Amino acid sequence: VGIASGLRGLAMVCFGLVGGVIVDRLDRRKILMIGQFLGGLLALSIGFLVAIDRIQLWHLLLVALIQGMSSVVLMPARNALTYDVVGRNSLLNALALNMMAMNIMRIVGSTVAGLLIDLAGIQGVYVLIALSLVTSSVILALMGGSYKPLGADQPPWRNAQEGLAYVWNNRPVRSLLFMSMLMEAFAFSHHVMLPVMARDFLKVGGTGYGLLASASGVGALTSTAVLAYMGDFRAKSKIVMIAGGGFGLSLIAFAISPQLPFSFIVAAVVLILVGSMSMAYDTTMGALIQLLVHNAVRGRVMGLYVLTFGFTSLGGFLAGGIATILSAPVAIGFGGSVVLTYIAGRMRSMIRIQEEMAPPSS
């Protein structure tokens, strides 16, 4: 599990800036449309191999690598397209509503996936994934319009150089990207260990695992609903730090939950808090970075932001190693402790980041 996660993260880290350059040069809607469709075909292929009992480990490792490479294009394209459609003033609301929609389906999808694993096998889940991705591609095709960014007409290597220079010379954005890297490596990587926690420490099957994932989705849905209701508030940097600290603390609580009475119920309740804190952090961080950068380099900066997501998988590889030597709860608790310590030490300096919004056309 750790190796598969690590390969996906390695691809994201290696190709993150390349993905951002592509997003700043091509029509963002078409990028998403094609990427979702190909992702559906990939999922269907894996489901077919599982169904005929020909699946091998190298198939899954290859898919993990391909998923990492596609994510560095699709994720910044999705974020940049959201900005293109709604503009600056409604960006946080749009991102929060987008997360709400994702988390509604996360709750439903996790529960359905868990039931499908027990009733129809893993291949049924892959078929469902394929249908979802192809459907989203069709919806994007019906959207219409052109969303090709202006500018970025220099050679790709020059575009990449400009993106790196822009981030390096922008202290607030540079600080936020470093924080994102740390959060992804030590906090969001807990997802990698969730199946292990469900199976080996909480002693539940596929349905129980699905319910745990759904509990996290309930918390995430709640926090994004609150953010959407709050609108375009100014204290985004404070929310990022408070939610980040709460994320680390709740991970420590989840790590010790198997040792407590009614461990499954306690773990599910704690995962509601984990989902709430993680999504409040994630949504606000994404909006804050976009509002601090110029439109001309938005794709490249978001590409670097997505690059930090690769550290989730690399962190998952680290967590897998710690879990192998010690245990999965120790791995999760260690990650939460690292995050909580960093937040406590950097709280004052990070919340002083000036939310000076860059002109949208500059």
SEBA-668581 format. One record per residue (C-alpha): residue in three letters; x, y negated, z negated. Coordinates in steps of 0.001 Angstrom, whole numbers, padded with zeros to 6 digits. Layout:
N
   aa        x        y        z
  ALA        X        Y        Z
...
//
This chain:
362
   aa        x        y        z
  VAL   000000   000000   000000
  GLY   002782  -002389  -000907
  ILE   004732  -001736   002317
  ALA   001667  -002289   004526
  SER   000930  -005526   002703
  GLY   004562  -006587   002914
  LEU   004699  -006084   006693
  ARG   001641  -008275   007180
  GLY   003184  -010974   005010
  LEU   006551  -010741   006747
  ALA   004894  -011397   010117
  MET   003049  -014423   008693
  VAL   006220  -015881   007206
  CYS   008278  -015311   010365
  PHE   005715  -016647   012830
  GLY   003763  -019224   010802
  LEU   005251  -022268   012510
  VAL   004884  -020657   015945
  GLY   001168  -020230   015295
  GLY   000869  -023891   014331
  VAL   002560  -024978   017561
  ILE   000075  -022888   019581
  VAL  -002869  -024448   017731
  ASP  -001568  -027945   018517
  ARG  -001335  -027111   022238
  LEU  -004407  -024986   023146
  ASP  -008200  -025144   022791
  ARG  -008880  -024096   019211
  ARG  -012324  -022611   019889
  LYS  -010979  -020360   022637
  ILE  -008098  -019248   020404
  LEU  -010592  -018093   017765
  MET  -012950  -016514   020283
  ILE  -010254  -014373   021911
  GLY  -008559  -013522   018616
  GLN  -011776  -012322   016949
  PHE  -012672  -010144   019924
  LEU  -009235  -008492   020038
  GLY  -009387  -007985   016278
  GLY  -012662  -006141   016710
  LEU  -011109  -003816   019287
  LEU  -008208  -003151   016924
  ALA  -010551  -002259   014051
  LEU  -012579   000022   016322
  SER  -009398   001814   017376
  ILE  -008437   002541   013771
  GLY  -011973   003732   013003
  PHE  -011805   006100   015964
  LEU  -008466   007545   014828
  VAL  -009870   008097   011329
  ALA  -013010   009755   012752
  ILE  -011009   012276   014812
  ASP  -008558   012817   011922
  ARG  -005546   011607   013896
  ILE  -004717   008542   011798
  GLN  -001100   008299   010621
  LEU   000749   005917   008367
  TRP   002609   004258   011235
  HIS  -000734   003307   012817
  LEU  -001691   001351   009714
  LEU   001739  -000259   009405
  LEU   001571  -001387   013030
  VAL  -001914  -002828   012491
  ALA  -000691  -004681   009400
  LEU   002111  -006244   011459
  ILE  -000288  -007240   014264
  GLN  -002767  -008689   011751
  GLY  -000027  -010814   010240
  MET   001008  -012151   013653
  SER  -002584  -012947   014653
  SER  -003366  -014629   011329
  VAL  -000737  -017317   011892
  VAL  -002721  -018441   014939
  LEU  -006310  -017794   013880
  MET  -006197  -019320   010401
  PRO  -004745  -022746   011337
  ALA  -007026  -022779   014397
  ARG  -010062  -022234   012155
  ASN  -009034  -024993   009748
  ALA  -008173  -027465   012497
  LEU  -011411  -026704   014371
  THR  -013384  -027438   011198
  TYR  -011746  -030862   011012
  ASP  -012429  -031465   014718
  VAL  -016129  -030690   014289
  VAL  -016999  -032505   011034
  GLY  -014336  -035233   010639
  ARG  -012544  -036517   007551
  ASN  -015405  -037605   005320
  SER  -017210  -034267   005413
  LEU  -014154  -032009   005462
  LEU  -014279  -030807   001844
  ASN  -018023  -030170   002094
  ALA  -017511  -028221   005330
  LEU  -014665  -026134   003899
  ALA  -016705  -025417   000760
  LEU  -019779  -024427   002795
  ASN  -017588  -022239   005009
  MET  -016189  -020528   001930
  MET  -019732  -020111   000576
  ALA  -020779  -018313   003750
  MET  -017676  -016127   003614
  ASN  -018255  -015245  -000022
  ILE  -021922  -014402   000486
  MET  -020805  -011867   003061
  ARG  -017929  -010855   000791
  ILE  -020443  -009869  -001878
  VAL  -022722  -008080   000573
  GLY  -019863  -006659   002640
  SER  -017894  -005318  -000337
  THR  -020937  -003534  -001712
  VAL  -021900  -002113   001696
  ALA  -018283  -001087   002374
  GLY  -018045   000715  -000953
  LEU  -021276   002612  -000250
  LEU  -020136   003423   003299
  ILE  -016850   004842   002009
  ASP  -018773   007256  -000224
  LEU  -021554   008042   002267
  ALA  -020080   007818   005784
  GLY  -016333   007743   005288
  ILE  -013772   005038   005938
  GLN  -014390   005129   009697
  GLY  -017868   003676   009102
  VAL  -016318   000630   007451
  TYR  -014013   000048   010420
  VAL  -016955   000207   012817
  LEU  -018746  -002415   010694
  ILE  -015638  -004615   010758
  ALA  -015407  -004312   014544
  LEU  -019062  -005246   015038
  SER  -018662  -008285   012768
  LEU  -015615  -009589   014617
  VAL  -017095  -009113   018080
  THR  -020323  -010814   016968
  SER  -018394  -013832   015684
  SER  -016567  -014039   019018
  VAL  -019914  -014177   020853
  ILE  -021171  -016912   018520
  LEU  -018056  -018988   019240
  ALA  -018622  -018523   022987
  LEU  -022142  -019957   022589
  MET  -020761  -022971   020709
  GLY  -019463  -024629   023882
  GLY  -017353  -027756   024145
  SER  -013616  -028353   024478
  TYR  -011417  -028573   021405
  LYS  -007994  -028914   022932
  PRO  -005866  -031269   020804
  LEU  -004428  -034444   022239
  GLY  -000684  -034750   022576
  ALA   001799  -031954   021819
  ASP   002912  -032099   025457
  GLN   006598  -031727   024659
  PRO   008449  -028396   024834
  PRO   007302  -025931   022128
  TRP   010665  -025923   020362
  ARG   010456  -029706   020072
  ASN   006928  -029470   018668
  ALA   008175  -027021   016044
  GLN   011072  -029291   015101
  GLU   008739  -032272   014704
  GLY   006415  -030261   012462
  LEU   009240  -029205   010155
  ALA   010625  -032738   009971
  TYR   007205  -034159   009189
  VAL   006665  -031782   006252
  TRP   010191  -032209   004920
  ASN   009842  -036003   004840
  ASN   006361  -035932   003273
  ARG   006956  -035245  -000432
  PRO   003310  -034626  -001457
  VAL   002725  -032149   001366
  ARG   006089  -030474   000724
  SER   005232  -030052  -002973
  LEU   001794  -028637  -002214
  LEU   003205  -026126   000273
  PHE   005739  -024913  -002296
  MET   002977  -024518  -004863
  SER   000887  -022620  -002321
  MET   003795  -020256  -001675
  LEU   004105  -019485  -005389
  MET   000355  -019056  -005885
  GLU   000091  -016706  -002939
  ALA   003043  -014589  -004076
  PHE   002061  -014180  -007719
  ALA  -001692  -014828  -007974
  PHE  -003499  -013889  -004760
  SER  -001385  -010741  -004456
  HIS  -003587  -009171  -007145
  HIS  -005931  -008108  -004306
  VAL  -003315  -005561  -003256
  MET  -003484  -003857  -006645
  LEU  -007269  -003989  -007019
  PRO  -007862  -000547  -005404
  VAL  -005198   000952  -007677
  MET  -006778  -000654  -010761
  ALA  -010197   000684  -009747
  ARG  -009017   004231  -009096
  ASP  -006299   004855  -011702
  PHE  -007135   002587  -014661
  LEU  -010852   001831  -014538
  LYS  -011603   005324  -013162
  VAL  -014241   004355  -010585
  GLY  -014750   005435  -006970
  GLY  -015472   003543  -003788
  THR  -018797   002160  -005055
  GLY  -017193   000929  -008271
  TYR  -014380  -000687  -006294
  GLY  -016944  -002389  -004090
  LEU  -018732  -003754  -007159
  LEU  -015475  -005134  -008556
  ALA  -014745  -006896  -005279
  SER  -018319  -008189  -005254
  ALA  -017907  -009576  -008777
  SER  -014963  -011641  -007576
  GLY  -017124  -012765  -004664
  VAL  -019871  -013929  -007048
  GLY  -017392  -016152  -008863
  ALA  -016007  -017471  -005593
  LEU  -019506  -018238  -004301
  THR  -020389  -020112  -007480
  SER  -017319  -022333  -007411
  THR  -017667  -023177  -003714
  ALA  -021334  -024061  -004249
  VAL  -020282  -026472  -007000
  LEU  -017596  -028017  -004783
  ALA  -020062  -028442  -001911
  TYR  -022495  -030160  -004282
  MET  -019783  -032491  -005664
  GLY  -018959  -033798  -002180
  ASP  -015849  -035791  -001313
  PHE  -014523  -036447  -004832
  ARG  -011126  -038103  -005266
  ALA  -009480  -036044  -008032
  LYS  -008575  -033149  -005746
  SER  -005029  -032735  -007082
  LYS  -006362  -032346  -010638
  ILE  -008829  -029672  -009537
  VAL  -006006  -027832  -007754
  MET  -003902  -027707  -010922
  ILE  -006721  -026891  -013373
  ALA  -008125  -024156  -011152
  GLY  -004617  -022786  -010545
  GLY  -003968  -022540  -014275
  GLY  -007335  -020878  -014843
  PHE  -006511  -018423  -012063
  GLY  -003296  -017346  -013808
  LEU  -004993  -017022  -017201
  SER  -007866  -014940  -015843
  LEU  -005415  -012570  -014114
  ILE  -003754  -011895  -017471
  ALA  -007196  -011102  -018909
  PHE  -007932  -008735  -016005
  ALA  -004615  -006955  -016575
  ILE  -005547  -006077  -020161
  SER  -009207  -005231  -019420
  PRO  -008607  -001431  -018998
  GLN  -007497  -001298  -022636
  LEU  -010751  -002809  -023928
  PRO  -014091  -001159  -024745
  PHE  -016536  -001121  -021805
  SER  -013518  -001733  -019613
  PHE  -015355  -001666  -016272
  ILE  -017918  -004256  -017403
  VAL  -015194  -006454  -018915
  ALA  -013115  -006191  -015741
  ALA  -016111  -007155  -013581
  VAL  -016872  -010188  -015757
  VAL  -013234  -011294  -015713
  LEU  -013138  -010893  -011921
  ILE  -016028  -013348  -011674
  LEU  -013735  -015881  -013357
  VAL  -010820  -014835  -011127
  GLY  -012930  -015404  -008016
  SER  -014224  -018728  -009283
  MET  -010812  -020162  -010133
  SER  -009098  -018811  -007033
  MET  -011680  -020217  -004629
  ALA  -011868  -023608  -006351
  TYR  -008086  -023810  -006000
  ASP  -008010  -022500  -002433
  THR  -010779  -024719  -001028
  THR  -009498  -027902  -002653
  MET  -005878  -027200  -001712
  GLY  -006831  -026683   001945
  ALA  -008797  -029935   002054
  LEU  -006090  -031902   000225
  ILE  -003341  -030858   002628
  GLN  -005455  -031663   005693
  LEU  -006340  -035095   004342
  LEU  -002679  -035912   003707
  VAL  -001426  -035230   007241
  HIS  -001686  -036944   010620
  ASN  -003988  -035451   013208
  ALA  -001200  -035100   015777
  VAL   000650  -032544   013621
  ARG  -002368  -030945   011934
  GLY  -001970  -027558   013614
  ARG   001731  -027301   012788
  VAL   001249  -028301   009147
  MET  -001625  -025855   008803
  GLY   000593  -023252   010454
  LEU   003144  -023783   007690
  TYR   000309  -023626   005160
  VAL  -000745  -020265   006617
  LEU   002923  -019222   006485
  THR   002637  -019497   002688
  PHE  -000266  -017026   002842
  GLY   002264  -014452   003991
  PHE   003714  -014545   000499
  THR   000485  -012892  -000711
  SER   001488  -009758   001127
  LEU   005152  -010088   000182
  GLY   003991  -010589  -003387
  GLY   001892  -007474  -002931
  PHE   005047  -005597  -001985
  LEU   006682  -006876  -005192
  ALA   003575  -005958  -007194
  GLY   003642  -002488  -005630
  GLY   007234  -002057  -006774
  ILE   006463  -003212  -010317
  ALA   003379  -000980  -010414
  THR   005437   002016  -009287
  ILE   008068   001467  -011976
  LEU   005754   000271  -014766
  SER   002022   000017  -013952
  ALA  -000526  -001964  -011941
  PRO  -001758  -003902  -015017
  VAL   001811  -004981  -015766
  ALA   002241  -006141  -012166
  ILE  -000962  -008211  -012274
  GLY  -000214  -009632  -015733
  PHE   003303  -010595  -014655
  GLY   001937  -012521  -011667
  GLY  -000594  -014355  -013821
  SER   002098  -015287  -016342
  VAL   004383  -016725  -013655
  VAL   001556  -018877  -012281
  LEU   000442  -020096  -015704
  THR   004014  -021017  -016681
  TYR   004568  -022976  -013451
  ILE   001278  -024859  -013751
  ALA   001997  -025799  -017356
  GLY   005422  -027143  -016448
  ARG   004321  -029075  -013349
  MET   000866  -030316  -014353
  ARG   001724  -033987  -014837
  SER   003922  -034372  -011776
  MET   001539  -032554  -009442
  ILE  -001599  -034468  -010411
  ARG   000250  -037726  -009682
  ILE   000299  -036876  -005973
  GLN  -001229  -039852  -004223
  GLU  -004218  -038895  -002117
  GLU  -003400  -041406   000596
  MET  -005305  -040226   003600
  ALA  -003516  -040374   006947
  PRO  -005287  -042144   009814
  PRO  -007100  -039422   011812
  SER  -005790  -040489   015201
  SER  -002176  -041288   014285
//
